[in-house]
Amino acid sequence: DDCWRLFDAGADIVIGSRALPESRIELRQPWYRESLGRVFNILLRGLRLTPFRDTQCGFKGFTAAAAHVCFSRQLLEGFSFDVEVLHIAALHGLKVVEKPVRWVNSPQSRVHPVTDSSRMFADMLRVRANARRGLYA
């Protein structure tokens, strides 16, 4: 599998990305969800929390060492944990590699576009503040 090759080549973390041109999006999310996701990722990059265009795909693989570094420092729960662990990984110099995915949207998604988006925005600011306070060291 591609993941094992990426780990063998030195990746500490492998993340799936719907934003890669090689990804196959077979059933798209509704337009408003895609738009909210794009805005969220623009904000993440603007705050310099991550360089990745798709942090919320859901697919993430960690080496044991990377999992220890990231999850022992993680402070948030919920949908924003992805952003936090990827930022922790960057702060610790871990190598994160993106991998194309095959995506089929699930209409049963539990993400609420308004309430969860506002919570995730607040969490972005928390991650930034936690990093500035040295809580991820």
C-alpha positions as a printed Julia matrix, in Angstrom:
137×3 Matrix{Float64}:
   0.0    0.0    0.0
   1.07   3.6   -0.62
   1.01   4.42   3.09
   3.65   1.9    4.02
   5.9    3.16   1.22
   5.48   6.72   2.48
   6.35   5.65   6.03
   9.31   3.63   4.73
  10.48   6.74   2.85
  10.59   8.75   6.09
   7.1   10.11   6.71
   6.15  10.48  10.36
   2.51  11.19   9.52
   0.48  10.44   6.37
  -2.73  12.4    5.8
  -5.38  11.92   3.16
  -6.21  14.97   1.09
  -9.22  15.54  -1.12
  -7.45  18.68  -2.42
  -4.79  16.76  -4.35
  -5.39  16.5   -8.09
  -4.95  12.71  -7.96
  -7.81  12.3   -5.46
 -11.06  10.79  -6.72
 -14.13  12.59  -5.43
 -16.98  10.24  -6.3
 -19.78  11.88  -4.33
 -19.19  15.52  -3.46
 -20.29  17.31  -0.33
 -23.02  19.92  -0.74
 -21.67  23.21  -2.13
 -22.02  25.03   1.2
 -19.94  22.38   3.04
 -17.21  22.56   0.4
 -17.24  26.36   0.63
 -17.02  26.32   4.42
 -14.14  23.84   4.19
 -12.25  26.07   1.78
 -12.73  29.13   4.01
 -11.63  27.13   7.05
  -8.44  26.01   5.33
  -7.67  29.53   4.07
  -7.97  30.76   7.66
  -5.74  27.93   8.91
  -3.04  28.82   6.41
  -3.46  32.54   7.17
  -2.89  31.87  10.87
   0.08  29.69   9.88
  -1.33  26.69  11.69
  -0.85  24.34   8.74
   0.28  24.49   5.12
  -2.19  21.75   4.09
  -5.33  22.44   2.04
  -7.35  19.59   3.56
  -6.95  18.9    7.26
 -10.45  17.49   7.78
 -10.48  14.54   5.38
 -10.35  12.13   8.29
  -7.56   9.85   7.09
  -4.4   10.16   9.19
  -1.7    7.62   9.95
   1.06   8.08  12.52
   4.23   6.27  13.41
   4.28   5.29  17.08
   6.83   8.01  17.83
   4.81  10.68  16.01
   1.61   9.6   17.78
   3.36   9.96  21.12
   4.68  13.44  20.29
   1.33  14.7   19.02
  -1.27  13.04  21.21
   0.6   13.48  24.49
   0.44  17.24  23.86
  -3.07  17.47  22.4
  -5.43  19.65  24.45
  -8.56  19.95  22.28
 -11.29  17.45  21.52
 -13.81  17.35  18.72
 -13.5   18.2   15.05
 -10.51  20.53  15.55
  -8.15  17.91  16.92
  -6.8   17.39  13.37
  -5.58  20.98  13.16
  -4.04  20.83  16.61
  -2.1   17.59  16.07
  -0.83  18.74  12.67
   0.35  22.01  14.22
   2.06  20.12  17.04
   3.72  17.9   14.42
   5.04  20.98  12.61
   6.34  22.52  15.84
   8.29  19.32  16.51
   9.67  19.01  13.0
   7.76  15.88  12.08
   7.45  15.04   8.4
   3.83  15.06   7.23
   3.07  13.69   3.76
  -0.23  14.1    1.91
  -1.78  11.2    0.06
  -4.59  11.32  -2.52
  -7.82   9.61  -1.48
 -10.99   8.22  -2.93
 -13.8   10.22  -1.32
 -17.5    9.44  -1.13
 -19.46  11.96   0.92
 -21.64  10.57   3.67
 -25.05  12.26   3.9
 -25.13  11.14   7.55
 -22.31  13.55   8.5
 -22.6   14.79  12.07
 -20.92  18.13  11.31
 -23.35  21.02  11.69
 -22.33  23.79   9.28
 -23.07  26.73  11.59
 -22.43  25.59  15.16
 -19.46  23.35  14.39
 -17.89  25.95  12.07
 -17.99  28.6   14.78
 -16.57  26.13  17.32
 -13.76  25.18  14.91
 -12.92  28.85  14.31
 -12.68  29.42  18.08
 -10.49  26.31  18.32
  -8.14  27.7   15.65
  -7.58  30.72  17.87
  -7.05  28.42  20.89
  -4.4   26.42  19.02
  -2.62  29.64  18.06
  -2.79  30.92  21.65
  -1.66  27.56  23.1
   1.31  27.5   20.73
   2.3   31.06  21.64
   2.14  30.14  25.33
   4.45  27.19  24.72
   1.9   24.54  25.72
   2.94  22.24  22.86
   6.66  22.21  23.65
